[in-house]
Amino acid sequence: MQNLFDRRRYRRLPIKLSIEINKLYKQNYDIIELPQADITVFDISKDGIGFISDTKLPLGYYFDSVIELDPQDSFRAVVKIVRIVEQEGIEGKIYGAQFVGLAPFLAAKIDDYERNITQTPGEDMMHYDF
């Protein structure tokens, strides 16, 4: 049963993915150059990603990413940082980011990813409460 207060529209799926960010931007051409910000993505849905980073990243900014669902399947996406959470016991900050304009055929790749991980023996569906 889904929590009545859960704002998420889509199921979050576990994923281990590293992304390197070197630029953040806003729609008004405000650009922040970063030396190199590494993020670790821990979950994905058709709406966006959850990730951890030691680099301080501002809300409302966008970045380009390459989402690799498996070695043979990846796609490029623009994401917008929409949430920052600090949690005791976790190094870095936890961020939530939404996909911007994700095409339906790319969202279908996430559906395929969900089918693959739920059918793989020994793969547990992890749930994060942060």
N, C-alpha and C positions, 0 to 999 in steps of 0.2 A: 504494500500500500504506500502510495506516495504521500509524503508529508504535506499537509495543507498549506504550510508556509514556504514550501520549496518554490523558488521563482523560476527554476529551470524548466524549459520546454522540452528538452531532449535528454536522454539518458547519458550520463558521463561514463566514458569508457577508459580503462587504464591504458596508458601508453608510456613508453620510455623514449624520449626524444630530446636531443640537444640542438639548440638553435643559437646561432651567433648573430647578434644585432650590432650594427655600427652606426645606425641613423634612426632617429625618431622624427616624426613630422606631424603637423596639424594641417587642416584644410586651408588655413590662411598663410601658407608658405613659411610657417615657423618651423625651423629645422634645428634639431639638437644632434650634433655629431658626438658619437661615443667612441672612446678608444677601442673598446671591444667588450660588449656585454654578453656574457653567456647565460642562457636560460635553460632550465631543465623542465620540459613539459611532462606532467604526470597524468593528465587526463585530457580527453577530447570529446566533443559532441558535435552535432551538426551546427550548433550555435557558436562554438568557440573552443578555447583551450584554457587549462589551468596550468600555471607554471611557477617555478621558484627561481629567484635571482638574488644574487648578492648586490647587484647594481641597483641604485635607486632610480626607478623609472616613474615618470609623472603620469597621472590620470589623464585620460582624454587624448593621448597621443597614439599615433599609428606606427606600425612597422611592417615591413615585408618579411614573409617567412616562407620556408619550404617545409611542408608537412610530409614526412616520410612514414607512411602507414606500414610498409614493409619494404624490403630491398628492391622490389620490382614495381612499387606503386607509390608515387609521390605527386604532390601538386603544390603550386604557388598560391599563397593567399595573403591578403592584407588583413591585419587584425588591429583592433582598437583596445587599449587598456581601459577597462571599466571598473576594476576593483583591486584594492590592495588590502591585505590582511597581514597583521603581525601575529604570530603564534609562538608561544613559549616553547622552547625545546627545538625549534626549527631555525637553522642558520639561514639567513636571508629573509626575504619577504615573499609571501604567496600572492600571486596576481591572477586575476581573471581577465580574459581578453575575448572579445567577440569578433567573429569573422565579419568582414565587410563585403557585402555583395557576392557571397559564395554561390556560384552557379549550381543549379539542381544536379547536374551530372557529377559535380565534385562532392556534393552532399551525399550522393548515392555511393560514392567510394567509402564514406564513413559508415554507411549502412552495411556495405560488404565487409568492412573491417570488423564490425560488430558480429556479423554472422561467423566470420572466421575465428575470432577469439572465443566465442561462446561454444563453438564446435570442437575446439582443440582440447584433447584430454589433458588434464592437469593444469589448465589455465583457470585460475580463480578470478572472478570479477571482483576487483578491489573497489572499495568505496572510501572516499576521503570526506571528512567532515569539516574541512576548513574552507 
